[in-house]
Amino acid sequence: MNQLAESVLGLSDEAILAETHEAGSDPEQEAERTRLVLRQASKVIDGVSNRLLNLGHAINPNDWRYGQWAYHNKCLYCGSSVSFTTATGEMRGEAFEGLCPESDQYAIRRRKASRCV
């Protein structure tokens, strides 16, 4: 993704428009389609981040790696795996199975629960 973005950033506006016209596409439609894809991907990433945060997990946002059909990462605290696809929004991995046992948030929730018993 970064290499693709860098290659596009290296092109002039005129070169991008010329390539789009050569392909027989409307530049405005292509731009809107690209914006839509990026918005959807951003929503999926926000959803993954919020769900992990609610479970007490933390990930390094710079460590996402694209593998077979999905992006993969691990919790910084407990090492649990996490993956998601931008196309479907599907989330998988050990990190989604429960609270992070290594985070401070888990210890606080455990103490609160034990007081209620």
N, CA, C and O of each residue as an XYZ file, in Angstrom:
468
protein
N       0.831     -1.192      0.000
C       0.000      0.000      0.000
C       0.874      1.255      0.000
O       0.615      2.205     -0.738
N       1.912      1.242      0.840
C       2.779      2.415      0.906
C       3.486      2.653     -0.422
O       3.606      3.795     -0.865
N       3.957      1.582     -1.062
C       4.639      1.726     -2.341
C       3.687      2.246     -3.409
O       4.060      3.079     -4.234
N       2.458      1.749     -3.387
C       1.462      2.226     -4.341
C       1.192      3.714     -4.128
O       1.149      4.491     -5.082
N       1.011      4.100     -2.867
C       0.756      5.512     -2.556
C       1.934      6.377     -2.991
O       1.739      7.454     -3.555
N       3.152      5.913     -2.732
C       4.327      6.694     -3.119
C       4.440      6.834     -4.634
O       4.828      7.889     -5.137
N       4.096      5.757     -5.371
C       4.183      5.845     -6.828
C       3.155      6.833     -7.370
O       3.437      7.557     -8.325
N       1.973      6.869     -6.774
C       0.945      7.811     -7.208
C       1.344      9.229     -6.822
O       1.145     10.162     -7.599
N       1.905      9.398     -5.627
C       2.323     10.738     -5.203
C       3.437     11.284     -6.078
O       3.585     12.499     -6.214
N       4.222     10.391     -6.674
C       5.324     10.825     -7.531
C       4.873     11.293     -8.900
O       5.653     11.910     -9.625
N       3.640     11.016     -9.269
C       3.119     11.425    -10.579
C       2.520     12.825    -10.499
O       1.988     13.241     -9.470
N       2.623     13.521    -11.598
C       1.979     14.836    -11.670
C       0.482     14.634    -11.902
O       0.052     13.564    -12.333
N      -0.301     15.662    -11.613
C      -1.746     15.600    -11.867
C      -2.027     15.315    -13.336
O      -2.937     14.557    -13.672
N      -1.234     15.933    -14.205
C      -1.427     15.746    -15.646
C      -1.193     14.287    -16.044
O      -1.933     13.740    -16.863
N      -0.165     13.657    -15.466
C       0.135     12.257    -15.785
C      -0.982     11.339    -15.310
O      -1.355     10.399    -16.012
N      -1.512     11.603    -14.135
C      -2.611     10.788    -13.605
C      -3.849     10.935    -14.478
O      -4.492      9.941    -14.815
N      -4.184     12.163    -14.846
C      -5.347     12.399    -15.725
C      -5.155     11.734    -17.087
O      -6.097     11.165    -17.638
N      -3.946     11.803    -17.626
C      -3.675     11.186    -18.920
C      -3.855      9.672    -18.849
O      -4.448      9.072    -19.745
N      -3.336      9.048    -17.765
C      -3.498      7.595    -17.594
C      -4.968      7.215    -17.450
O      -5.414      6.205    -17.995
N      -5.701      8.015    -16.726
C      -7.126      7.737    -16.521
C      -7.875      7.831    -17.849
O      -8.691      6.966    -18.167
N      -7.598      8.880    -18.623
C      -8.251      9.042    -19.929
C      -7.866      7.909    -20.877
O      -8.710      7.411    -21.622
N      -6.579      7.493    -20.854
C      -6.113      6.396    -21.718
C      -6.853      5.092    -21.402
O      -7.109      4.278    -22.289
N      -7.186      4.913    -20.134
C      -7.900      3.705    -19.723
C      -9.387      3.793    -20.043
O     -10.127      2.828    -19.852
N      -9.822      4.952    -20.529
C     -11.228      5.131    -20.883
C     -12.122      5.408    -19.688
O     -13.328      5.167    -19.748
N     -11.550      5.909    -18.610
C     -12.318      6.180    -17.388
C     -12.535      7.672    -17.201
O     -11.806      8.501    -17.747
N     -13.549      7.988    -16.421
C     -13.829      9.372    -16.050
C     -13.060      9.674    -14.761
O     -13.282      9.001    -13.754
N     -12.176     10.652    -14.763
C     -11.369     10.958    -13.578
C     -12.200     11.247    -12.328
O     -11.821     10.845    -11.227
N     -13.317     11.932    -12.489
C     -14.156     12.248    -11.321
C     -14.769     10.982    -10.724
O     -14.819     10.824     -9.504
N     -15.230     10.089    -11.585
C     -15.800      8.827    -11.090
C     -14.738      7.976    -10.409
O     -14.996      7.366     -9.371
N     -13.553      7.935    -10.988
C     -12.453      7.166    -10.390
C     -12.059      7.761     -9.039
O     -11.789      7.027     -8.088
N     -12.028      9.086     -8.958
C     -11.679      9.747     -7.697
C     -12.721      9.437     -6.627
O     -12.365      9.161     -5.481
N     -13.991      9.479     -6.983
C     -15.054      9.184     -6.013
C     -15.000      7.720     -5.576
O     -15.199      7.411     -4.402
N     -14.733      6.833     -6.515
C     -14.621      5.410     -6.185
C     -13.456      5.171     -5.214
O     -13.573      4.388     -4.271
N     -12.344      5.849     -5.456
C     -11.179      5.727     -4.573
C     -11.496      6.261     -3.186
O     -11.129      5.648     -2.183
N     -12.180      7.409     -3.122
C     -12.570      7.969     -1.823
C     -13.464      7.007     -1.060
O     -13.299      6.837      0.148
N     -14.407      6.377     -1.746
C     -15.320      5.424     -1.121
C     -14.559      4.231     -0.542
O     -14.818      3.814      0.587
N     -13.638      3.695     -1.302
C     -12.844      2.549     -0.831
C     -12.037      2.937      0.400
O     -11.973      2.180      1.369
N     -11.422      4.112      0.364
C     -10.619      4.558      1.508
C     -11.488      4.825      2.733
O     -11.076      4.521      3.853
N     -12.683      5.387      2.544
C     -13.593      5.621      3.670
C     -14.019      4.302      4.307
O     -14.045      4.178      5.531
N     -14.355      3.315      3.470
C     -14.770      2.009      3.993
C     -13.633      1.357      4.771
O     -13.850      0.816      5.856
N     -12.429      1.405      4.224
C     -11.275      0.817      4.914
C     -11.022      1.524      6.240
O     -10.699      0.884      7.241
N     -11.169      2.834      6.243
C     -10.975      3.602      7.476
C     -11.998      3.218      8.541
O     -11.653      3.114      9.718
N     -13.256      3.006      8.139
C     -14.304      2.595      9.088
C     -13.994      1.218      9.673
O     -14.184      0.992     10.868
N     -13.523      0.311      8.840
C     -13.184     -1.032      9.326
C     -12.037     -0.953     10.323
O     -12.093     -1.578     11.382
N     -11.005     -0.199      9.998
C      -9.857     -0.063     10.898
C     -10.283      0.570     12.218
O      -9.835      0.138     13.280
N     -11.140      1.588     12.168
C     -11.650      2.208     13.402
C     -12.440      1.196     14.233
O     -12.312      1.162     15.457
N     -13.251      0.375     13.573
C     -14.023     -0.645     14.284
C     -13.136     -1.665     14.960
O     -13.392     -2.050     16.101
N     -12.099     -2.107     14.275
C     -11.145     -3.059     14.853
C     -10.454     -2.429     16.054
O     -10.358     -3.046     17.115
N      -9.976     -1.205     15.888
C      -9.269     -0.517     16.974
C     -10.158     -0.321     18.190
O      -9.718     -0.546     19.317
N     -11.405      0.096     17.981
C     -12.325      0.308     19.102
C     -12.641     -0.995     19.829
O     -12.687     -1.028     21.059
N     -12.859     -2.067     19.070
C     -13.161     -3.357     19.697
C     -11.972     -3.849     20.522
O     -12.152     -4.341     21.636
N     -10.759     -3.720     19.983
C      -9.571     -4.136     20.720
C      -9.385     -3.292     21.974
O      -9.048     -3.812     23.037
N      -9.605     -2.002     21.844
C      -9.472     -1.101     22.982
C     -10.455     -1.469     24.093
O     -10.093     -1.478     25.270
N     -11.694     -1.771     23.716
C     -12.698     -2.166     24.707
C     -12.338     -3.460     25.424
O     -12.774     -3.695     26.551
N     -11.545     -4.292     24.771
C     -11.121     -5.552     25.380
C      -9.783     -5.411     26.118
O      -9.285     -6.382     26.688
N      -9.209     -4.217     26.108
C      -7.958     -3.967     26.815
C      -6.713     -4.293     26.013
O      -5.602     -4.185     26.532
N      -6.873     -4.684     24.772
C      -5.720     -4.998     23.933
C      -5.164     -3.724     23.305
O      -5.881     -2.739     23.125
N      -3.885     -3.759     22.979
C      -3.245     -2.636     22.298
C      -2.403     -3.187     21.162
O      -1.746     -4.217     21.310
N      -2.422     -2.512     20.050
C      -1.604     -2.907     18.911
C      -0.800     -1.706     18.439
O      -1.188     -0.559     18.661
N       0.306     -1.975     17.796
C       1.071     -0.916     17.177
C       0.480     -0.714     15.786
O       0.545     -1.630     14.966
N      -0.092      0.443     15.493
C      -0.737      0.645     14.193
C       0.237      0.537     13.019
O      -0.190      0.339     11.882
N       1.523      0.663     13.279
C       2.519      0.547     12.214
C       2.929     -0.898     11.942
O       3.691     -1.158     11.011
N       2.434     -1.833     12.738
C       2.810     -3.238     12.582
C       1.800     -4.063     11.801
O       1.953     -5.281     11.712
N       0.773     -3.440     11.231
C      -0.169     -4.202     10.415
C       0.561     -4.729      9.195
O       1.245     -3.976      8.502
N       0.419     -6.029      8.928
C       1.037     -6.663      7.763
C      -0.043     -7.348      6.950
O      -0.909     -8.037      7.489
N       0.026     -7.148      5.647
C      -0.946     -7.792      4.785
C      -0.455     -9.197      4.480
O       0.654     -9.386      3.980
N      -1.288    -10.171      4.785
C      -0.977    -11.565      4.505
C      -2.050    -12.129      3.607
O      -2.679    -11.410      2.831
N      -2.245    -13.400      3.722
C      -3.215    -14.070      2.868
C      -4.622    -13.564      3.165
O      -5.227    -13.969      4.158
N      -5.147    -12.686      2.319
C      -6.510    -12.171      2.335
C      -6.841    -11.243      3.499
O      -7.983    -10.793      3.592
N      -5.903    -10.935      4.388
C      -6.248    -10.115      5.541
C      -5.015     -9.371      6.060
O      -3.880     -9.679      5.698
N      -5.276     -8.384      6.916
C      -4.213     -7.687      7.629
C      -4.052     -8.355      8.986
O      -5.037     -8.738      9.618
N      -2.793     -8.496      9.436
C      -2.495     -9.216     10.669
C      -1.657     -8.346     11.601
O      -0.854     -7.520     11.166
N      -1.876     -8.562     12.909
C      -1.121     -7.859     13.932
C      -1.193     -8.687     15.210
O      -1.827     -9.743     15.227
N      -0.550     -8.218     16.282
C      -0.597     -8.899     17.584
C      -0.741     -7.866     18.690
O      -0.295     -6.726     18.562
N      -1.372     -8.289     19.780
C      -1.509     -7.422     20.950
C      -0.124     -7.179     21.545
O       0.663     -8.113     21.705
N       0.165     -5.935     21.868
C       1.452     -5.586     22.462
C       1.606     -6.148     23.871
O       2.729     -6.389     24.316
N       0.503     -6.361     24.577
C       0.549     -6.844     25.956
C       0.667     -8.360     26.044
O       1.542     -8.881     26.735
N      -0.205     -9.057     25.349
C      -0.289    -10.519     25.538
C       0.111    -11.323     24.304
O       0.224    -12.547     24.378
N       0.324    -10.659     23.181
C       0.742    -11.355     21.968
C      -0.378    -12.051     21.209
O      -0.110    -12.760     20.239
N      -1.633    -11.865     21.629
C      -2.756    -12.496     20.936
C      -2.850    -11.983     19.511
O      -2.605    -10.807     19.242
N      -3.207    -12.877     18.603
C      -3.300    -12.510     17.199
C      -4.600    -11.769     16.902
O      -5.606    -11.938     17.591
N      -4.551    -10.950     15.864
C      -5.724    -10.220     15.392
C      -5.581    -10.046     13.886
O      -4.495     -9.762     13.382
N      -6.681    -10.218     13.181
C      -6.665     -9.973     11.739
C      -8.026     -9.452     11.310
O      -9.031     -9.652     11.992
N      -8.039     -8.778     10.164
C      -9.289     -8.281      9.613
C      -9.143     -8.110      8.113
O      -8.038     -7.986      7.584
N     -10.285     -8.108      7.443
C     -10.314     -7.825      6.011
C     -11.044     -6.502      5.798
O     -12.060     -6.232      6.439
N     -10.523     -5.693      4.906
C     -11.181     -4.419      4.630
C     -12.397     -4.613      3.744
O     -13.333     -3.815      3.799
N     -12.401     -5.645      2.937
C     -13.520     -5.874      2.013
C     -14.808     -6.226      2.743
O     -15.876     -5.721      2.398
N     -14.712     -7.090      3.751
C     -15.913     -7.553      4.452
C     -16.027     -7.029      5.874
O     -17.102     -7.087      6.471
N     -14.928     -6.516      6.425
C     -14.936     -6.058      7.812
C     -14.817     -7.201      8.803
O     -14.932     -6.985     10.010
N     -14.587     -8.418      8.315
C     -14.493     -9.587      9.189
C     -13.264     -9.461     10.091
O     -12.167     -9.143      9.632
N     -13.476     -9.720     11.398
C     -12.406     -9.667     12.388
C     -12.203    -11.064     12.951
O     -13.165    -11.767     13.262
N     -10.954    -11.454     13.078
C     -10.623    -12.773     13.626
C      -9.424    -12.664     14.546
O      -8.683    -11.681     14.524
N      -9.253    -13.697     15.355
C      -8.054    -13.792     16.173
C      -8.359    -13.954     17.643
O      -9.460    -13.677     18.117
N      -7.340    -14.413     18.345
C      -7.450    -14.652     19.785
C      -7.800    -13.385     20.559
O      -8.475    -13.445     21.586
N      -7.341    -12.249     20.066
C      -7.560    -10.989     20.781
C      -9.039    -10.640     20.913
O      -9.425     -9.919     21.833
N      -9.867    -11.143     20.005
C     -11.296    -10.838     20.054
C     -12.074    -11.801     20.940
O     -13.286    -11.650     21.096
N     -11.404    -12.784     21.520
C     -12.083    -13.801     22.324
C     -12.336    -13.364     23.766
O     -13.104    -14.012     24.478
N     -11.711    -12.289     24.201
C     -11.952    -11.830     25.563
C     -11.003    -10.718     25.961
O     -10.218    -10.218     25.156
N     -11.100    -10.345     27.230
C     -10.261     -9.276     27.758
C      -8.792     -9.671     27.719
O      -8.452    -10.844     27.871
N      -7.938     -8.700     27.519
C      -6.500     -8.934     27.510
C      -6.048     -9.233     28.940
O      -6.199     -8.389     29.823
N      -5.498    -10.422     29.175
C      -5.096    -10.787     30.533
C      -3.881    -10.015     31.034
O      -3.593    -10.041     32.230
N      -3.169     -9.336     30.157
C      -1.949     -8.635     30.550
C      -2.136     -7.126     30.708
O      -1.207     -6.434     31.123
N      -3.309     -6.612     30.387
C      -3.505     -5.167     30.463
C      -3.991     -4.750     31.840
O      -4.557     -5.552     32.583
N      -3.763     -3.485     32.170
C      -4.242     -2.928     33.433
C      -5.765     -2.924     33.473
O      -6.355     -3.093     34.540
N      -6.396     -2.736     32.344
C      -7.851     -2.701     32.255
C      -8.445     -4.025     32.743
O      -9.480     -4.026     33.410
N      -7.809     -5.141     32.420
C      -8.279     -6.459     32.839
C      -8.226     -6.563     34.366
O      -9.171     -7.047     34.988
N      -7.128     -6.110     34.964
C      -6.981     -6.181     36.418
C      -8.031     -5.328     37.117
O      -8.572     -5.740     38.143
N      -8.328     -4.152     36.584
C      -9.332     -3.270     37.191
C     -10.707     -3.912     37.109
O     -11.443     -3.897     38.095
N     -11.070     -4.467     35.980
C     -12.378     -5.118     35.828
C     -12.494     -6.330     36.756
O     -13.554     -6.583     37.329
N     -11.394     -7.074     36.898
C     -11.407     -8.250     37.774
C     -11.645     -7.846     39.228
O     -12.408     -8.496     39.944
N     -10.981     -6.760     39.660
C     -11.173     -6.285     41.033
C     -12.613     -5.820     41.258
O     -13.205     -6.112     42.297
N     -13.173     -5.100     40.290
C     -14.555     -4.633     40.415
C     -15.512     -5.812     40.497
O     -16.446     -5.798     41.298
N     -15.291     -6.818     39.688
C     -16.153     -8.000     39.694
C     -16.062     -8.748     41.017
O     -17.075     -9.240     41.515
N     -14.875     -8.843     41.591
C     -14.718     -9.580     42.838
C     -15.376     -8.843     44.005
O     -15.794     -9.481     44.972
N     -15.473     -7.541     43.936
C     -16.150     -6.758     44.982
C     -17.644     -6.929     44.932
O     -18.326     -6.800     45.949
N     -18.171     -7.225     43.727
C     -19.615     -7.365     43.572
C     -20.120     -8.723     44.085
O     -21.317     -8.897     44.312
N     -19.228     -9.655     44.260
C     -19.645    -11.011     44.657
C     -19.889    -11.118     46.123
O     -20.244    -12.190     46.613
